[in-house]
Amino acid sequence: MMRKLLAALLAGIFYLSLQTVPAEAQQPMITTEAWQAYKTKFLDPGGRIIDDGNGNISHSEGQGYGLLLSVLAGSQADFALIWTFTRTELLLRDDGLAAWKWSPGTKPHVTDINNASDGDILIAYALGLAGQQWSRRDYTTAGATIARAILARTVFQNNGRMLLLPGAAGFSASDREDGPVINPSYWIFEAFPVLDQMAPSPAWGKLRDDGIALIKELRFGPKQLPADWVSLKPSPKPASGFPAEYGYNALRIPLYLARGGVTDRQLLLRLRQATSGVNDAITTVDLHSGTTRTNLSDPGYRIVNHILACVVDKTVLPADVKQFTPTLYYPSTLHLLGLSFVAAKHPECL
Amino acid sequence: MKPSFIALSAIIAAVGIVGMKKPDYVKHVIQSVSPANEDDLAARSSRLSQQQPAFQAVGERAPVFQEIKRPSEPSLDTMVTAATASTVDESALRYFASQGDAARLQAEISRLKALYPDWTPPKDPLAIPQNEDKQLETMWQLYSQARYAEVRKAIAERQAAEPAWQAPADLLDRLGVAEARLRLINASDLKQYETVVRIGAETSSLLTCSEVDVLWRVAEALYWTDKVQRATDAYSYILNNCQNAAERLATIQKAADLLPSRTVEELLAKEKAAPDGTREFDSIRDDLARRFVAEANADGKIVVPPQYVSRVERLAETGGLASDALLLGWYYLPRGDMEAAEKWFRRARDKEDSASASQGLALTLIDRNAPLEAENVMYRWRDASTEAKSVYLAATANLLAIDPPISITAEVLKRIAAEVIKSRNAATAQQFGWYARALHQPQTAVQWFKTALGWKLDDEPSAYGLAVTYLQLDDRKGVAEIQRLWAGRSERIARLGEEKDASAATTEQLPVPGETVTVRRKIRPPAQATAVSDEPQDYRETPDVIVRPRERMSVATARGCRTTINPETLSPDAALARGWCLMELNRPLEAAAAFEVALLGSPKTREDAAYGQSLAYLRAGLASKAAVSAVKSPQKRERALELQKAILADKAVAAFDAGRPRETLLALDQLNQITPERTDLLALRGYAYLKMKRYGDARRIFEALAAIGNRDGQRGLAIINEIFHEND
């Protein structure tokens, strides 16, 4: 009897937590003006997100971000546009995952058929949100198919932990001398409950918990920061063949943690302190020496540390960070993700 | 049209659902479409083994029919019924017509005809009235411009503005099909064949004669996903149903690219005769015959139906193209029919001499032990390619190896020697050594054996030849030095001189992994050479040319380094000179120590010293040390490359000898990065595969070698065949 009650209670909690996802999303968390400015700069009329910092190519990550931002901006039409491009141009792999790289100047446009797991997660996650928010069964079905493929091809157990391969090929223990190699910035924590809803599996919850635990443990060099690319053989270290740095990949980890509801004060403050540069910049860091590689002053990057300050101390965002003006694809995307999070969860910081 | 239309989609759909039983109607139409019978099936390759044999399902119940996921499209019957009540939307026709897009206009007409059999296409598509709904008009326009993502966006925008508005089913339907078509083509371009098959199965309306490109792509995807019979069915479908002559011809060509000749033969039977009696595939039958024979050139096990071979023979005899004769030569060669091969190669050369024809002819000549003519045939073409060069050198090695030696003119000997020196070919150099011995020119033999050893440090037969010759010259020191260098590596060298046993020298050459050209002869004991002492004149006339010792890197003469000195007492330049001097004396380890001192000198001295030290370590069999030395000073590009090649080759051989074939492959792979693989190393690769039991790979290598007449190749093949024979 007791057990039955407990089960019912748990089911109720689960149900409630699911409800919160669409409820939040129903209020557009990105203003029409900001979304319009973003689209004008980075969305091609044919539905591809242009990475202008990277030779104007497109990729599954960008398409995933574009889909997610469309949902957050409440724009069903833009979602349909970006999704159609993504589906017809990238979602072509035999295993149901997306090819990661698309170049405007080549034929065929896909120049690397390998996938990027964060791109796949973003696409499936956005499809899940869109399906719920706009009652579109076709979106949910497509999202579930991708989520199942992510489980089958990239989620794996290693030393008792549930982990994510950055791509289906090229990173596992059998593919690399120092494999498995992971990218901790591919853990998009907020996505896992939605993926679990579409493709139910205990792996998602474990992936989230083990990812957070792992990020806490990845402390390399004097600054005690995670690396963009990490080899887990036999114990975590920066992977060979990649710069040993807290770089453009890793700098979004705190944003994903915050958006994913992680409020561990000690962890967030540690990351914030280790990446604070001159004039409010955030830094990429050479992990061996602990020295700063680059000071990044774009508000799209700077918002990451301000969000941490907001989450732990309710510190208000500075004016130029509150304001969205598109610059380059990547920081501008992080900027909108950051702003939408503050608007939804911490309006007091605005 | 209709029954076969369903038939193909059912075929595709059926393969999308592996392991399911087919519903009765599907079984029925599959039977009606496919000409294949069960005997055929039994004969097909193992590619099919994972696939459910659809035809076996005939007559069985289909218990899991309900579970079959139907294609997402409504079935054709439903659509036809629905159409009777509604009018046909012809908007797309107008757009295609207004853009002058005849192909898509025709495709759309075919599509609508398939959907609505009673419908008649409008005479003037441009006269189709415009939609009064301007927004819908825009959507159709975007659709006709293949801007499908923007149509989706426009639909969503309108729904947001007018919640009651529904997009016309016809527009949604066509959009879905167009997107599926685009995805299918993109996936096909990226070789994502399972995706292609899946989309084909889900989108039956794409599988029509008006979309023959899609049909080809689906057929190709079926083939590459191991559904050969389904691929054949798809090509059959086109030939049974589609009328466009150019597309029918292209279908046969595409099918022939993939399918075995016997299956292509079945497809060719579907050809139509024109009223004037000409047959539509005549124009490609000759080409197909040539292609099948050409494909069989590469693999002696491919069976070509005899009518194709005789067709090419007829073409070669009547048409007079050298290329046809050449095809036949290369067809017969790997099948061991040397007589026929020689006939066709000669025919080809008579029409037009070429490297390929000469190579083929030379190989048949070597095979029937006529290397003198082979040398003559190949000489002109020796520089045409690396293959041509190795055939030429094989001819020379075999020529010199004929036992008892034959008389060779001075001119020919001269040109062979020049070529051997130019290409630094150890195998023929070694044979020159034996040839010189046979002609009682031991001094000349010494120089050739030394030369061979200089090019190929591990050439045991040359070392043995050198030692035997030293023994003959009573050069005890020379013998002892070789015995020291080869201690533990060659028993016959070690035992030389122990007992004056001539039979030791008559034993057959040990197989050396790395031998460039294996020669069919025994090592000549000195006694035998006397038997031919009446023929050496020609050879004697040219010793200077032939015997020109290889270029040496000596800086100092041998004088002055025989005594033992601690090289650290010398200046770098003196140490460098001493290093080269010690190399001359074949004392590589001491030389390496001297070069070590020279490494302290000027940049130029340092460069030479690093080079010298690498060579020294290589000679001492210490490849890994050589690799370290090579980077002690920046080397000139050619030198660095040469060192690297020598080091890697040595590593490969050493690893093989030490029973570590995996490392051998690694070294060979690295070597491959910087230089084309030499024939001898290719053989080594074959043996490494063999050791690792990678028989398929080994067979591939040995077959390639055997095809150019290489004995290692033939020997390797024999070993593999024996292994498989034993396993039977």
Interface residues (C-beta under 8 A of the other chain):
Chain A: P45 G46 G47 Q76 A77 D78 F79 A80 L81 I82 W83 T84 F85 R87 T88 E89 L91 L92 R93 D94 A99 P108 V110 I113
Chain B: R147 Y148 A149 E150 R152 K153 A154 I155 A156 E157 Q159 A160 E179 L182 R183 N186 A187 D189 L190 Q192 Y193 E194 T195
